[in-house]
Amino acid sequence: MPGMKKNLLAKPATDPLARLATGSAGPRKLVLANHQCPGDVLMLTAAVRDLHLTYPGKFLTNVTTSCPALWENNPYVTPNLSGPVLRCDCPLIHQSNRSPYHFIHAFRMFLNDKLGLNILPGGGKSPERTFGGDIHLSDEEKGWLSQVDEITGMSGTRFWIVVAGGKSDYSAKIWDPARYQQVVDYFGDGKNRIRFVQCGARDAGHTHTPLRGVIDLVGKTDLRQMVRLMYHADGVISPVTFAMHLAAAVPTKPGRPMNRPAVVIAGAREPAQWEAYPHHRYISNNGCLPCADDGGCWRSRVLPLGDGDEQDKSLCEKPVKLGSGVTIPKCLHMITAADVIKHVEDYLEFDR
């Protein structure tokens, strides 16, 4: 768990960038930089949206990030704009166990702190859905066939995305692959049939056990393709990862539920309020074990990798070795395939 650091609700610190907020004529120019993982960059899109909704016409913004595909078609970004660069961070995470904030607030509060602003969630007016990242698809993109349609040869194929793995150096997030298979098998037969599409990165830094009876797109989608795939998806099953945040950020297709279903197999690594969205079925065990009695444990790995990384010192306190030889955290071991199946079935009531 990151240590508790400064109070972000305190009076904003004096910073040269604060002059952007006051004292100049016309829109202020600002370039926001962040080169963290896709989930972090996705949360930054929310802060940029809220900045412009709170201060319409007051800022011109550009971004330099590790995930340019997440900014395509974004009306709040001015390409080729130069100006003062602010490297964005989310220190609010260090208060996540004991403060009532979601990840989506982190960059907004960082900008308030650095620029002396009062950016409000959704601009304070909520003229649109704002509990999630801000992803924009063009009308042309929405009209394209999905990768799944190209594989099945049928237009409008319905499917759920399943992410049955994650980063190898964050194994404390990864659930039992055999239980993912049980979920897929259950919905593969009978009247509740769901077609699953398995997604994830296929490289040395990720672990994704192949599932049977799915459309395999592991390693076959770049970031923008994943955005478009999410647009067509009926729902998501995943650990706490980029996919769950993308499920909340990408708009749903006309005729579908307003909010995309997502069953998140969370355990107790992160505090629930920091990650969960109100329309997701977030399966958490915070408070059920001594190691997560005060929020999330924030441990990184179940077993050491011996790679010299500091994460080898951040190990799960209660690993459980399964009969298959796989070791997972006890907080995830407590979540059964039946638990996940029940939550997916609850979502199916919407269409019934």
BAZA-219876 format. One line per field, with one value per residue (C-alpha): residue number from 1; residue in three letters; x, y, z. Coordinates in pm, 1 decimal. Last residue first. Layout:
N
i [NUM  ...]
aa [ALA  ...]
east [X  ...]
north [Y  ...]
up [Z  ...]
// end
This chain:
352
i [352  351  350  349  348  347  346  345  344  343  342  341  340  339  338  337  336  335  334  333  332  331  330  329  328  327  326  325  324  323  322  321  320  319  318  317  316  315  314  313  312  311  310  309  308  307  306  305  304  303  302  301  300  299  298  297  296  295  294  293  292  291  290  289  288  287  286  285  284  283  282  281  280  279  278  277  276  275  274  273  272  271  270  269  268  267  266  265  264  263  262  261  260  259  258  257  256  255  254  253  252  251  250  249  248  247  246  245  244  243  242  241  240  239  238  237  236  235  234  233  232  231  230  229  228  227  226  225  224  223  222  221  220  219  218  217  216  215  214  213  212  211  210  209  208  207  206  205  204  203  202  201  200  199  198  197  196  195  194  193  192  191  190  189  188  187  186  185  184  183  182  181  180  179  178  177  176  175  174  173  172  171  170  169  168  167  166  165  164  163  162  161  160  159  158  157  156  155  154  153  152  151  150  149  148  147  146  145  144  143  142  141  140  139  138  137  136  135  134  133  132  131  130  129  128  127  126  125  124  123  122  121  120  119  118  117  116  115  114  113  112  111  110  109  108  107  106  105  104  103  102  101  100  99  98  97  96  95  94  93  92  91  90  89  88  87  86  85  84  83  82  81  80  79  78  77  76  75  74  73  72  71  70  69  68  67  66  65  64  63  62  61  60  59  58  57  56  55  54  53  52  51  50  49  48  47  46  45  44  43  42  41  40  39  38  37  36  35  34  33  32  31  30  29  28  27  26  25  24  23  22  21  20  19  18  17  16  15  14  13  12  11  10  9  8  7  6  5  4  3  2  1]
aa [ARG  ASP  PHE  GLU  LEU  TYR  ASP  GLU  VAL  HIS  LYS  ILE  VAL  ASP  ALA  ALA  THR  ILE  MET  HIS  LEU  CYS  LYS  PRO  ILE  THR  VAL  GLY  SER  GLY  LEU  LYS  VAL  PRO  LYS  GLU  CYS  LEU  SER  LYS  ASP  GLN  GLU  ASP  GLY  ASP  GLY  LEU  PRO  LEU  VAL  ARG  SER  ARG  TRP  CYS  GLY  GLY  ASP  ASP  ALA  CYS  PRO  LEU  CYS  GLY  ASN  ASN  SER  ILE  TYR  ARG  HIS  HIS  PRO  TYR  ALA  GLU  TRP  GLN  ALA  PRO  GLU  ARG  ALA  GLY  ALA  ILE  VAL  VAL  ALA  PRO  ARG  ASN  MET  PRO  ARG  GLY  PRO  LYS  THR  PRO  VAL  ALA  ALA  ALA  LEU  HIS  MET  ALA  PHE  THR  VAL  PRO  SER  ILE  VAL  GLY  ASP  ALA  HIS  TYR  MET  LEU  ARG  VAL  MET  GLN  ARG  LEU  ASP  THR  LYS  GLY  VAL  LEU  ASP  ILE  VAL  GLY  ARG  LEU  PRO  THR  HIS  THR  HIS  GLY  ALA  ASP  ARG  ALA  GLY  CYS  GLN  VAL  PHE  ARG  ILE  ARG  ASN  LYS  GLY  ASP  GLY  PHE  TYR  ASP  VAL  VAL  GLN  GLN  TYR  ARG  ALA  PRO  ASP  TRP  ILE  LYS  ALA  SER  TYR  ASP  SER  LYS  GLY  GLY  ALA  VAL  VAL  ILE  TRP  PHE  ARG  THR  GLY  SER  MET  GLY  THR  ILE  GLU  ASP  VAL  GLN  SER  LEU  TRP  GLY  LYS  GLU  GLU  ASP  SER  LEU  HIS  ILE  ASP  GLY  GLY  PHE  THR  ARG  GLU  PRO  SER  LYS  GLY  GLY  GLY  PRO  LEU  ILE  ASN  LEU  GLY  LEU  LYS  ASP  ASN  LEU  PHE  MET  ARG  PHE  ALA  HIS  ILE  PHE  HIS  TYR  PRO  SER  ARG  ASN  SER  GLN  HIS  ILE  LEU  PRO  CYS  ASP  CYS  ARG  LEU  VAL  PRO  GLY  SER  LEU  ASN  PRO  THR  VAL  TYR  PRO  ASN  ASN  GLU  TRP  LEU  ALA  PRO  CYS  SER  THR  THR  VAL  ASN  THR  LEU  PHE  LYS  GLY  PRO  TYR  THR  LEU  HIS  LEU  ASP  ARG  VAL  ALA  ALA  THR  LEU  MET  LEU  VAL  ASP  GLY  PRO  CYS  GLN  HIS  ASN  ALA  LEU  VAL  LEU  LYS  ARG  PRO  GLY  ALA  SER  GLY  THR  ALA  LEU  ARG  ALA  LEU  PRO  ASP  THR  ALA  PRO  LYS  ALA  LEU  LEU  ASN  LYS  LYS  MET  GLY  PRO  MET]
east [-3511.7  -3259.9  -3191.2  -3213.3  -2889.5  -2704.6  -2806.8  -2679.1  -2335.3  -2335.3  -2439.1  -2172.3  -1902.4  -2001.0  -2038.7  -1681.0  -1573.9  -1422.3  -1247.7  -937.3  -916.4  -878.8  -653.4  -405.4  -330.5  -86.3  -127.7  -10.3  -337.1  -423.7  -419.0  -148.5  -297.7  -98.4  -180.7  66.1  84.1  431.1  570.8  943.0  961.6  800.1  1134.6  1259.2  1568.9  1413.7  1377.8  1013.6  880.0  542.2  199.3  305.9  214.5  71.3  -168.9  -317.8  -651.3  -863.2  -791.6  -851.4  -687.2  -409.8  -638.3  -888.4  -1253.4  -1216.3  -1186.7  -1316.1  -1438.5  -1646.9  -1733.9  -2056.4  -2033.1  -2304.4  -2164.8  -1805.1  -1547.7  -1178.4  -1099.9  -1419.6  -1323.7  -987.5  -729.0  -569.0  -877.2  -1034.3  -1115.3  -1290.0  -1474.1  -1801.5  -1877.3  -2205.8  -2193.5  -2394.2  -2681.6  -2803.1  -2801.0  -3034.9  -2774.8  -2421.6  -2253.4  -2012.6  -1651.9  -1539.7  -1698.4  -1578.7  -1241.3  -1201.9  -1277.1  -1041.7  -750.2  -726.0  -891.5  -963.8  -1185.0  -1527.9  -1670.0  -2006.1  -2213.9  -1909.7  -1937.8  -1784.8  -1528.5  -1400.3  -1360.3  -1153.9  -952.2  -880.6  -750.7  -514.5  -381.2  -569.9  -433.6  -219.3  -500.1  -784.3  -891.8  -1260.5  -1360.2  -1442.6  -1123.8  -926.6  -561.1  -380.5  -293.1  27.6  183.5  531.8  685.2  426.8  71.4  -145.0  -503.5  -834.4  -1052.9  -1377.3  -1672.2  -1997.5  -2273.3  -2531.1  -2799.9  -3039.3  -2813.9  -2440.3  -2137.2  -2242.7  -2128.2  -1814.9  -1696.3  -1749.8  -1572.4  -1282.7  -1244.4  -1236.5  -952.4  -753.9  -752.8  -756.6  -469.9  -438.3  -158.3  36.5  142.0  483.5  325.9  80.2  -268.2  -476.9  -818.8  -952.9  -1299.0  -1489.0  -1859.1  -2022.2  -2304.4  -2230.6  -2379.6  -2282.7  -2187.6  -1867.4  -1769.1  -1411.1  -1487.8  -1784.3  -1552.7  -1309.2  -1603.5  -1760.2  -1723.1  -2011.6  -1895.9  -1555.9  -1712.2  -1925.4  -1601.7  -1532.4  -1459.4  -1329.0  -1357.0  -1286.4  -1564.2  -1832.1  -1894.0  -2210.9  -2320.4  -2433.7  -2298.0  -2321.8  -2030.0  -1782.6  -1829.3  -1640.1  -1539.2  -1215.8  -1143.4  -812.0  -483.9  -282.0  -85.5  -343.7  -643.5  -454.5  -374.9  -737.0  -853.5  -575.8  -692.1  -1071.6  -1127.2  -942.3  -1240.9  -1235.2  -1374.1  -1039.5  -890.2  -743.4  -695.4  -482.8  -160.3  -362.0  -426.3  -68.0  -193.3  76.1  77.2  384.1  279.2  420.3  389.7  286.9  281.6  -33.8  32.2  -308.6  -566.8  -729.7  -1073.3  -1268.5  -1110.3  -1131.5  -826.4  -709.4  -698.0  -484.3  -214.1  -130.2  213.0  119.2  179.7  -133.6  -266.4  -491.0  -639.7  -798.6  -1060.1  -1326.6  -1535.5  -1384.4  -1570.5  -1653.3  -1302.5  -1126.8  -1375.6  -1286.3  -913.5  -959.4  -1154.5  -887.7  -632.7  -817.5  -754.4  -386.2  -371.0  -540.5  -316.7  6.8  216.3  362.6  185.4  219.0  -33.1  31.4  -134.9  -227.3  -446.0  -745.9  -763.6  -612.6  -380.9  -404.3  -530.4  -528.3  -216.4  -26.3  -51.0  212.1  486.0  371.4  247.5  90.5  -284.2  -448.0  -504.5  -741.4  -451.2  -336.5  23.8  128.3  -18.3  214.5  144.6  0.0]
north [-1072.2  -823.6  -664.6  -1000.8  -1097.8  -870.5  -1091.5  -1392.2  -1230.2  -1173.5  -1532.4  -1671.0  -1472.4  -1609.7  -1963.0  -1944.0  -1890.0  -1591.0  -1691.1  -1784.8  -1418.6  -1299.5  -1601.0  -1470.3  -1707.6  -1994.1  -2223.3  -2583.9  -2725.5  -2837.6  -2475.9  -2301.5  -2028.3  -1714.1  -1527.8  -1243.5  -1147.5  -1019.5  -666.9  -740.4  -891.9  -567.6  -396.2  -559.5  -778.8  -1029.2  -1307.5  -1353.9  -1360.3  -1529.1  -1373.1  -1036.5  -669.5  -601.8  -306.1  -448.4  -278.3  -98.9  -128.9  -497.2  -616.3  -833.3  -935.1  -1086.2  -1008.1  -629.4  -584.8  -896.7  -738.9  -862.4  -549.7  -593.2  -273.2  -1.6  205.9  192.0  28.8  123.7  356.7  273.4  -94.5  -51.4  -232.9  -573.3  -721.8  -960.2  -780.2  -1008.1  -736.2  -824.0  -555.4  -458.2  -158.3  141.4  285.3  -65.1  -146.4  -6.6  232.6  103.5  172.2  458.4  372.0  493.4  241.1  -64.8  107.4  115.0  -257.5  -335.5  -139.9  -371.9  -483.2  -840.3  -904.6  -1004.2  -757.5  -684.6  -643.0  -561.3  -352.5  -36.4  -249.8  -381.3  -23.8  71.2  -250.8  -169.3  167.5  3.5  -261.0  -586.2  -929.1  -1011.2  -1213.2  -1207.7  -1569.4  -1625.9  -1849.1  -2218.8  -2310.8  -2051.7  -1964.4  -1861.9  -1493.9  -1380.5  -1048.4  -893.4  -1137.2  -1046.0  -1128.2  -842.5  -916.3  -1025.7  -1337.0  -1300.3  -1479.9  -1580.4  -1601.9  -1879.6  -1835.9  -2076.9  -2378.2  -2424.0  -2198.2  -1992.2  -2256.7  -2338.4  -1975.9  -1950.4  -2281.6  -2165.4  -1849.6  -2079.4  -2282.9  -1962.2  -1890.1  -1513.8  -1271.1  -944.7  -1053.8  -1148.9  -788.9  -857.0  -1092.0  -827.6  -963.5  -1275.4  -1401.2  -1091.2  -1180.7  -966.6  -1038.8  -1100.2  -1020.2  -1051.8  -752.8  -855.2  -1215.3  -1353.3  -1492.6  -1361.7  -1026.6  -983.1  -1038.1  -775.7  -535.7  -411.6  -40.2  201.1  315.0  398.1  616.6  798.8  883.1  731.0  941.4  814.4  1019.7  811.1  724.8  879.6  1165.9  1076.9  1407.2  1751.0  1668.5  2028.3  2055.5  2039.9  1664.3  1642.1  1999.2  2176.0  2435.3  2575.7  2669.6  2519.9  2250.5  2152.6  2176.6  1980.7  1706.5  1703.8  1637.4  1379.9  1172.5  1208.7  918.8  684.6  707.8  901.3  842.1  861.0  593.5  332.5  569.9  830.8  739.8  710.4  1085.0  1129.2  1099.6  1238.1  1477.0  1629.9  1986.0  2129.6  2501.6  2559.6  2405.5  2302.5  2051.5  1888.3  2077.5  1825.7  1886.9  1752.2  1405.9  1231.0  1016.6  1066.0  701.2  613.9  850.9  607.0  680.0  1044.5  1392.7  1599.9  1927.8  2176.7  2514.7  2663.0  2922.7  2843.9  2643.1  2637.0  2361.4  2156.8  2211.7  2095.8  1808.7  1672.4  1701.9  1525.1  1241.8  1189.6  1164.3  857.7  684.3  773.3  593.1  282.1  283.2  258.4  563.4  814.9  1131.9  1483.6  1767.3  2060.3  2386.3  2702.7  2955.3  3086.1  3462.0  3733.0  3643.2  3703.2  3381.9  3004.2  2974.9  3170.6  2857.0  2696.8  2874.3  2689.2  2803.7  2506.0  2469.4  2512.6  2170.1  1914.0  1712.8  1630.3  1519.5  1155.4  831.3  553.4  342.3  0.0]
up [-2066.7  -2203.8  -1863.7  -1685.0  -1859.7  -1619.0  -1326.3  -1517.2  -1540.4  -1164.1  -1090.9  -1324.7  -1143.7  -804.6  -946.3  -1076.5  -717.8  -540.3  -213.5  -414.8  -515.7  -155.6  -93.8  -351.0  -642.5  -695.1  -998.3  -952.3  -1082.3  -728.7  -620.8  -421.8  -204.3  -127.6  194.3  250.8  -117.1  -205.3  -240.5  -202.2  -549.8  -671.7  -610.2  -930.6  -924.9  -1162.6  -908.7  -1002.0  -646.8  -588.2  -542.5  -672.3  -644.8  -300.3  -278.1  46.1  -13.9  244.3  616.0  692.5  373.9  520.8  809.5  563.5  488.6  508.9  133.1  -39.2  -362.0  -653.4  -853.2  -1046.3  -1247.5  -1266.9  -979.6  -1102.0  -874.7  -863.6  -572.1  -381.7  -375.9  -207.2  -422.2  -359.8  -196.6  -446.9  -770.3  -1017.9  -1209.6  -1381.3  -1637.0  -1799.5  -2035.2  -1916.9  -2121.4  -2199.8  -2573.2  -2839.3  -2976.7  -2910.9  -2578.3  -2517.6  -2427.6  -2084.4  -1846.5  -2039.7  -2082.4  -1705.3  -1682.1  -1972.4  -1823.0  -1523.6  -1203.3  -1311.8  -1611.4  -1739.4  -1991.0  -2150.3  -2465.6  -2679.5  -2998.5  -2850.1  -2666.3  -2999.8  -3123.0  -2819.0  -2848.2  -3211.8  -3095.0  -2847.4  -3085.6  -3105.7  -3198.7  -2894.0  -2741.1  -2995.1  -2944.7  -3009.8  -2721.3  -2674.3  -2493.2  -2297.4  -2351.9  -2028.6  -2051.2  -1880.7  -1975.5  -1980.7  -2228.1  -2489.8  -2588.3  -2467.0  -2370.2  -2514.9  -2509.5  -2701.4  -2544.7  -2715.9  -2459.0  -2441.6  -2177.6  -2351.0  -2315.7  -2356.4  -2388.6  -2089.7  -1843.0  -2041.5  -2039.3  -1663.9  -1600.7  -1818.3  -1612.1  -1310.8  -1460.0  -1520.6  -1142.3  -1086.0  -1161.8  -968.3  -733.6  -1049.1  -1101.4  -1260.8  -1512.4  -1626.7  -1681.8  -1714.7  -1815.6  -1989.6  -2119.5  -2370.1  -2418.4  -2755.2  -2995.7  -3368.1  -3551.8  -3905.1  -3970.4  -4125.1  -3787.2  -3799.8  -3964.6  -3732.0  -3435.5  -3561.4  -3554.5  -3874.6  -3924.0  -3867.8  -3526.2  -3671.3  -3940.2  -3684.7  -3504.7  -3166.3  -2858.3  -2525.2  -2206.0  -1897.4  -1658.0  -1441.5  -1688.7  -1877.1  -2027.7  -1915.4  -1567.1  -1442.9  -1200.7  -1488.1  -1498.3  -1172.0  -1084.0  -1175.0  -907.3  -1022.4  -851.2  -1135.7  -952.9  -692.0  -922.4  -1186.1  -931.8  -817.9  -1173.7  -1217.6  -920.7  -935.3  -1178.5  -942.8  -708.5  -383.6  -35.7  146.9  371.2  140.7  -152.8  23.2  -156.8  -477.3  -456.7  -577.9  -937.9  -1168.6  -1462.2  -1619.5  -1702.6  -2024.6  -2095.8  -2458.0  -2800.8  -2986.1  -3264.3  -3206.5  -2998.1  -2764.9  -2609.2  -2906.1  -2872.4  -3211.3  -3122.0  -2764.6  -2653.9  -2958.2  -2831.5  -2548.7  -2397.3  -2352.7  -2491.2  -2465.5  -2605.3  -2436.3  -2517.6  -2209.1  -2108.8  -2370.9  -2127.4  -1776.3  -1587.1  -1897.6  -2033.3  -1717.6  -1675.9  -2020.1  -1950.3  -1615.0  -1774.5  -2041.6  -1758.5  -1628.3  -1961.9  -1936.9  -1603.6  -1741.2  -2049.2  -1844.7  -1753.0  -1995.3  -1887.2  -2025.6  -2035.4  -2270.0  -2172.0  -2358.2  -2180.1  -2375.6  -2421.4  -2207.2  -1923.8  -1548.4  -1408.4  -1443.2  -1656.4  -1392.0  -1178.8  -1401.7  -1208.8  -895.8  -555.6  -379.7  -381.3  -37.9  119.3  -28.1  -162.4  190.3  162.2  183.7  313.2  214.5  -91.2  0.0]
// end
